[in-house]
Amino acid sequence: DYLNTSSEEGFILVGFSDWPHLEPTLFAFISIFYSLTLFGNTVIIILSRLDLRLHTLMYYFLCHLSFLDLCYTASTVPQLLVNLSGLDRTISFGRCVAQLCIVLSLGGTECVLLVTMAIDRYAAVCRPLHYTTIMHPVLCRALVVFSWVGGLVNSLIQTSLVMAMPLCGHQLNHFFCELPVLLKMACEDTGGTEVNLFVARVIILVCPLLLILGSYAHIARAVLNIRSVAGRRKAFGTCASHLIVVAMFYGSAISTYLQPVHRYSEKEGKFLALFYTVITPMLNPLIYTLRNKDVKGALWKVLGRGTDSR
């Protein structure tokens, strides 16, 4: 019989306490990055609502992506800042389960949402004359709802599989309840559970990624068939931002979730988690808007400076 002591008293989040000299620096930088994340993603949502030029499907999807980033960082970063300050390094079992479920749900939602955005770019580049027919607003709203529901269902499956195992010990060597770390705390062989979890992660990670790569293969072929250099540059420009976000998101997700548990390193995992919980949500608004004239024009308009920057 195993004693599931974790469920009785919760966990101590080790965080970066192994490197106490790094904690003040990390606290300062993460505070700045978190503030920029909140500001940048909130601005995108507000501008997309206020400016008629941004009432397009691309910005509709981008609003949901920004909202996802806000929720994702809110579920992990405030606790990380408290942890780095040394005020409280504990988390109850119930909060840990809730955090794991929320993080997996938001991550799964983003997987499916990025596919929807890739389909939108495919329709815009490869089927411009049929774009309004293919990307009908009703269909797009249904795809977004499916993204949220699909992410939640996948998360509930993975969370229930993990929490059904007996977990031993109180020290969780991370700054939030991360799935691979919890698996390493199991008191019994996790082979069967790992197989089921792997299937769930392939469905929510690999399948969407293959759809995205397939969409961009068609886009690349269509762009190469454009004769004018200016036309190719414009077509590529509409897709480059999304490709960068896809590369960052899936690169970190695959590195964390599609490797065997016995090969997962908590030390490396913590620093990788900083990338996808702090850096990526901050960069997404910049990647999508830095060279976007519509967003710049909307921002100047809201600030009362005038006018169309195009």
PEPE-V11303 format. One record per residue. N is the residue number from 1. SS is DSSP state (alpha for helix, beta for strand, coil for the rest). PSI is psi in radians with two decimals (NA if undefined). Layout:
n=N ss=SS psi=PSI
n=N ss=SS psi=PSI
//
This chain:
n=1 ss=coil psi=2.41
n=2 ss=coil psi=2.49
n=3 ss=coil psi=2.01
n=4 ss=coil psi=1.31
n=5 ss=alpha psi=-0.46
n=6 ss=alpha psi=-0.66
n=7 ss=alpha psi=-0.32
n=8 ss=alpha psi=-0.69
n=9 ss=alpha psi=-0.02
n=10 ss=coil psi=-2.75
n=11 ss=beta psi=2.72
n=12 ss=beta psi=2.11
n=13 ss=beta psi=1.95
n=14 ss=coil psi=-0.67
n=15 ss=coil psi=-2.29
n=16 ss=coil psi=0.47
n=17 ss=alpha psi=-0.28
n=18 ss=alpha psi=-0.32
n=19 ss=alpha psi=1.21
n=20 ss=alpha psi=-0.50
n=21 ss=alpha psi=-0.36
n=22 ss=alpha psi=-0.38
n=23 ss=alpha psi=-0.80
n=24 ss=alpha psi=-0.70
n=25 ss=alpha psi=-0.78
n=26 ss=alpha psi=-0.72
n=27 ss=alpha psi=-0.78
n=28 ss=alpha psi=-0.86
n=29 ss=alpha psi=-0.75
n=30 ss=alpha psi=-0.61
n=31 ss=alpha psi=-0.76
n=32 ss=alpha psi=-0.82
n=33 ss=alpha psi=-0.69
n=34 ss=alpha psi=-0.72
n=35 ss=alpha psi=-0.74
n=36 ss=alpha psi=-0.64
n=37 ss=alpha psi=-0.83
n=38 ss=alpha psi=-0.78
n=39 ss=alpha psi=-0.90
n=40 ss=alpha psi=-0.81
n=41 ss=alpha psi=-0.59
n=42 ss=alpha psi=-0.68
n=43 ss=alpha psi=-0.75
n=44 ss=alpha psi=-0.78
n=45 ss=alpha psi=-0.77
n=46 ss=alpha psi=-0.82
n=47 ss=alpha psi=-0.70
n=48 ss=alpha psi=-0.43
n=49 ss=alpha psi=-0.59
n=50 ss=alpha psi=-0.57
n=51 ss=coil psi=2.20
n=52 ss=alpha psi=-0.49
n=53 ss=alpha psi=-0.36
n=54 ss=alpha psi=0.17
n=55 ss=coil psi=1.05
n=56 ss=coil psi=2.93
n=57 ss=alpha psi=-0.65
n=58 ss=alpha psi=-0.78
n=59 ss=alpha psi=-0.42
n=60 ss=alpha psi=-0.82
n=61 ss=alpha psi=-0.69
n=62 ss=alpha psi=-0.62
n=63 ss=alpha psi=-0.78
n=64 ss=alpha psi=-0.67
n=65 ss=alpha psi=-0.72
n=66 ss=alpha psi=-0.71
n=67 ss=alpha psi=-0.69
n=68 ss=alpha psi=-0.80
n=69 ss=alpha psi=-0.69
n=70 ss=alpha psi=-0.78
n=71 ss=alpha psi=-0.71
n=72 ss=alpha psi=-0.83
n=73 ss=alpha psi=-0.63
n=74 ss=alpha psi=-0.45
n=75 ss=alpha psi=-0.23
n=76 ss=alpha psi=-0.74
n=77 ss=alpha psi=-0.78
n=78 ss=alpha psi=-0.72
n=79 ss=alpha psi=-0.66
n=80 ss=alpha psi=-0.74
n=81 ss=alpha psi=-0.70
n=82 ss=alpha psi=-0.72
n=83 ss=alpha psi=-0.79
n=84 ss=alpha psi=-0.51
n=85 ss=alpha psi=-0.23
n=86 ss=coil psi=0.13
n=87 ss=coil psi=-0.69
n=88 ss=coil psi=2.11
n=89 ss=coil psi=0.29
n=90 ss=beta psi=2.73
n=91 ss=beta psi=2.32
n=92 ss=coil psi=2.83
n=93 ss=alpha psi=-0.72
n=94 ss=alpha psi=-0.77
n=95 ss=alpha psi=-0.62
n=96 ss=alpha psi=-0.78
n=97 ss=alpha psi=-0.79
n=98 ss=alpha psi=-0.75
n=99 ss=alpha psi=-0.77
n=100 ss=alpha psi=-0.78
n=101 ss=alpha psi=-0.76
n=102 ss=alpha psi=-0.80
n=103 ss=alpha psi=-0.80
n=104 ss=alpha psi=-0.65
n=105 ss=alpha psi=-0.81
n=106 ss=alpha psi=-0.68
n=107 ss=alpha psi=-0.74
n=108 ss=alpha psi=-0.68
n=109 ss=alpha psi=-0.74
n=110 ss=alpha psi=-0.63
n=111 ss=alpha psi=-0.85
n=112 ss=alpha psi=-0.64
n=113 ss=alpha psi=-0.66
n=114 ss=alpha psi=-0.54
n=115 ss=alpha psi=-0.78
n=116 ss=alpha psi=-0.71
n=117 ss=alpha psi=-0.61
n=118 ss=alpha psi=-0.69
n=119 ss=alpha psi=-0.68
n=120 ss=alpha psi=-0.77
n=121 ss=alpha psi=-0.66
n=122 ss=alpha psi=-0.81
n=123 ss=alpha psi=-0.68
n=124 ss=alpha psi=-0.65
n=125 ss=alpha psi=-0.78
n=126 ss=alpha psi=-0.44
n=127 ss=coil psi=0.98
n=128 ss=alpha psi=-0.60
n=129 ss=alpha psi=-0.38
n=130 ss=alpha psi=0.25
n=131 ss=alpha psi=-0.85
n=132 ss=alpha psi=-0.46
n=133 ss=alpha psi=-0.78
n=134 ss=alpha psi=-0.87
n=135 ss=coil psi=1.07
n=136 ss=coil psi=2.42
n=137 ss=alpha psi=-0.66
n=138 ss=alpha psi=-0.75
n=139 ss=alpha psi=-0.73
n=140 ss=alpha psi=-0.72
n=141 ss=alpha psi=-0.67
n=142 ss=alpha psi=-0.68
n=143 ss=alpha psi=-0.67
n=144 ss=alpha psi=-0.76
n=145 ss=alpha psi=-0.75
n=146 ss=alpha psi=-0.64
n=147 ss=alpha psi=-0.84
n=148 ss=alpha psi=-0.78
n=149 ss=alpha psi=-0.76
n=150 ss=alpha psi=-0.74
n=151 ss=alpha psi=-0.71
n=152 ss=alpha psi=-0.79
n=153 ss=alpha psi=-0.80
n=154 ss=alpha psi=-0.68
n=155 ss=alpha psi=-0.76
n=156 ss=alpha psi=-0.66
n=157 ss=alpha psi=-0.86
n=158 ss=alpha psi=-0.73
n=159 ss=alpha psi=-0.76
n=160 ss=alpha psi=-0.64
n=161 ss=alpha psi=-0.75
n=162 ss=alpha psi=-0.80
n=163 ss=alpha psi=-0.17
n=164 ss=coil psi=-0.28
n=165 ss=coil psi=2.56
n=166 ss=coil psi=2.22
n=167 ss=beta psi=2.32
n=168 ss=coil psi=2.45
n=169 ss=coil psi=2.89
n=170 ss=coil psi=-0.33
n=171 ss=beta psi=2.07
n=172 ss=beta psi=1.95
n=173 ss=coil psi=1.16
n=174 ss=coil psi=3.12
n=175 ss=coil psi=0.00
n=176 ss=coil psi=3.03
n=177 ss=coil psi=1.59
n=178 ss=coil psi=2.43
n=179 ss=alpha psi=-0.88
n=180 ss=alpha psi=-0.58
n=181 ss=alpha psi=-0.72
n=182 ss=alpha psi=-0.67
n=183 ss=alpha psi=-0.62
n=184 ss=alpha psi=-0.22
n=185 ss=coil psi=0.01
n=186 ss=beta psi=2.48
n=187 ss=coil psi=-0.17
n=188 ss=coil psi=3.04
n=189 ss=coil psi=2.27
n=190 ss=coil psi=0.27
n=191 ss=alpha psi=-0.87
n=192 ss=alpha psi=-0.74
n=193 ss=alpha psi=-0.69
n=194 ss=alpha psi=-0.67
n=195 ss=alpha psi=-0.81
n=196 ss=alpha psi=-0.71
n=197 ss=alpha psi=-0.67
n=198 ss=alpha psi=-0.73
n=199 ss=alpha psi=-0.78
n=200 ss=alpha psi=-0.67
n=201 ss=alpha psi=-0.57
n=202 ss=alpha psi=-0.73
n=203 ss=alpha psi=-0.76
n=204 ss=alpha psi=-0.31
n=205 ss=alpha psi=-1.00
n=206 ss=alpha psi=-0.80
n=207 ss=alpha psi=-0.85
n=208 ss=alpha psi=-0.68
n=209 ss=alpha psi=-0.70
n=210 ss=alpha psi=-0.67
n=211 ss=alpha psi=-0.70
n=212 ss=alpha psi=-0.81
n=213 ss=alpha psi=-0.66
n=214 ss=alpha psi=-0.73
n=215 ss=alpha psi=-0.76
n=216 ss=alpha psi=-0.39
n=217 ss=alpha psi=-0.76
n=218 ss=alpha psi=-0.68
n=219 ss=alpha psi=-0.78
n=220 ss=alpha psi=-0.73
n=221 ss=alpha psi=-0.71
n=222 ss=alpha psi=-0.70
n=223 ss=alpha psi=-0.72
n=224 ss=alpha psi=-0.39
n=225 ss=coil psi=-0.15
n=226 ss=coil psi=2.23
n=227 ss=coil psi=-0.71
n=228 ss=coil psi=2.48
n=229 ss=alpha psi=-0.72
n=230 ss=alpha psi=-0.68
n=231 ss=alpha psi=-0.73
n=232 ss=alpha psi=-0.70
n=233 ss=alpha psi=-0.73
n=234 ss=alpha psi=-0.76
n=235 ss=alpha psi=-0.75
n=236 ss=alpha psi=-0.64
n=237 ss=alpha psi=-0.54
n=238 ss=alpha psi=-0.30
n=239 ss=alpha psi=-0.34
n=240 ss=alpha psi=-0.77
n=241 ss=alpha psi=-0.79
n=242 ss=alpha psi=-0.69
n=243 ss=alpha psi=-0.70
n=244 ss=alpha psi=-0.78
n=245 ss=alpha psi=-0.75
n=246 ss=alpha psi=-0.77
n=247 ss=alpha psi=-0.78
n=248 ss=alpha psi=-0.81
n=249 ss=alpha psi=-0.92
n=250 ss=alpha psi=-0.54
n=251 ss=alpha psi=-0.84
n=252 ss=alpha psi=-0.65
n=253 ss=alpha psi=-0.78
n=254 ss=alpha psi=-0.70
n=255 ss=alpha psi=-0.57
n=256 ss=alpha psi=-0.78
n=257 ss=alpha psi=-0.22
n=258 ss=coil psi=0.48
n=259 ss=coil psi=2.63
n=260 ss=coil psi=2.56
n=261 ss=alpha psi=-0.67
n=262 ss=alpha psi=-0.29
n=263 ss=alpha psi=-0.09
n=264 ss=coil psi=2.24
n=265 ss=coil psi=2.07
n=266 ss=alpha psi=-0.66
n=267 ss=alpha psi=-0.90
n=268 ss=alpha psi=-0.62
n=269 ss=alpha psi=-0.62
n=270 ss=alpha psi=-0.73
n=271 ss=alpha psi=-0.60
n=272 ss=alpha psi=-0.67
n=273 ss=alpha psi=-0.55
n=274 ss=alpha psi=-0.61
n=275 ss=alpha psi=-0.87
n=276 ss=alpha psi=-0.17
n=277 ss=alpha psi=-0.39
n=278 ss=alpha psi=-0.90
n=279 ss=alpha psi=-0.92
n=280 ss=alpha psi=-0.83
n=281 ss=alpha psi=-0.47
n=282 ss=alpha psi=-0.64
n=283 ss=alpha psi=-0.51
n=284 ss=alpha psi=-0.84
n=285 ss=alpha psi=-0.66
n=286 ss=alpha psi=-0.74
n=287 ss=alpha psi=-0.72
n=288 ss=alpha psi=-0.39
n=289 ss=alpha psi=-0.18
n=290 ss=coil psi=-0.70
n=291 ss=coil psi=0.32
n=292 ss=coil psi=1.94
n=293 ss=alpha psi=-0.58
n=294 ss=alpha psi=-0.76
n=295 ss=alpha psi=-0.72
n=296 ss=alpha psi=-0.75
n=297 ss=alpha psi=-0.71
n=298 ss=alpha psi=-0.67
n=299 ss=alpha psi=-0.79
n=300 ss=alpha psi=-0.64
n=301 ss=alpha psi=-0.78
n=302 ss=alpha psi=-0.63
n=303 ss=coil psi=-0.10
n=304 ss=coil psi=0.38
n=305 ss=coil psi=0.03
n=306 ss=coil psi=-1.75
n=307 ss=coil psi=-2.99
n=308 ss=coil psi=2.18
n=309 ss=coil psi=0.01
n=310 ss=coil psi=NA
//
